[in-house]
Amino acid sequence: MIAMSTRAKLGVVVALAVLLGSVAAGYVAMAAEPAPTAPSATGDLTVTLTPGPRLLAITDRHVSTVATSDPAGPRTVAGLECLRVYAAAGTGVCLKPETAWSYQVVVLDAALRQTRAVSVPGLPNRARVSASGRMVSWTTFVGGDSYTSSGFSTRTGTLDTRTGATVASLEEFAITRDGQGYRNPDVNYWGVTFTADDNRFYATMSTGGKRYLVRGDLAARTVETLKENVECPSLSPDGTRLAFKEAVDADPAKGWRLSVLDLASMRVTATAETRSVDDQAAWLDSGVLAYTLRRDDGQPDIWSVPADGSGTPTLVIPGAESPSPLT
C-alpha cells in the first residue's frame, strides 16, 4: 500500500465517514428504535425462511417476518442479529457481526440454523440469494485501498451453497468493456443479482469515475459491460427486467432515481418514487418493488411502488429495512 502522510490519512478517514454516514446513522438510529409490535398471541412465534405469504426484513438489527396480507401489522422477531438479510427457496443469507469490529456472511437454512459462515472485511452493505437458493452474494465497504482517491472501496463475493465454492472478490474476474479487454486497479463491484441458471449474474462495476451494469459468468470468471449509470440491479422474477438506482444526471451526489431496465429493449422506465433511493430494491412480485428509505432521524421504513412507472409509493413496513419476499 502506498504510504500516506498524516494529513492524507485524515482526509481518507473524513471521506470514508461522509460516504458511510447514512449507513452508520441508520445503525445508530435502529438502536434507539421502539420495539416492534408484539406478535399475535395466536400466531406462529417462530421465524422461518420457509416460502409462504410473508415478508422477511430487519427490525432493530434482528431478523423478522410479517404477513404479506398485513405487512404493517404484528411482526415476529427472531433473536438472530443481522445487518442485511435476504432469502429464497428456504435458504437465507445474513450479514452479521462476528466481533465488535468484524463481520460474517452466514448461510441459513429454513429454520435459521447456520450452515456455512465466511468472515468478510468491511462494513455490510448488500446481500442476495438466487431464486433456487443455491447461490448467495454479498457486498461490503472496505477502507484502506491506496488506489482510490478516497482510500476505500467495496468487496463483492459469492458462495455456492451446494459445492462450497467461494469467490472472495469479483475483482478476480476478467473484464470486457465496450467489446475490449480491460484492466484497472480501481475496479470495484457491488449489488449482485443472479439469473435462473445460478451461473450468470448482473452487478454494478465502478472504474474511472463511471458505474456500469455488467453481466457476469461465474464458471468462466468473466464480466462484460452492458450500460452506464446502472447501480444495484435486481432481476425480476421472469428474468426480463432489472430494477436499479439511476444516479440523477449521472451524478450520485444528486441522489438516485429508482428505475427499471427492460433487458430486451434496454429502455429505462422511472418509477413513481421521486425520493432518492440508495438501496438494492427487491421484487415483491412481477409488478411491485420494495426498498428502504430513511426518515430525517435515520429510522428506516420499507416502501413499495409499481415497477411500470404508474401509481404512488406506499409505506409497507414501518421501522424496518432489507426487504425480501419469502418465495
Disulfide bonds with the S-S distance in Angstrom:
Cys82-Cys94 1.95
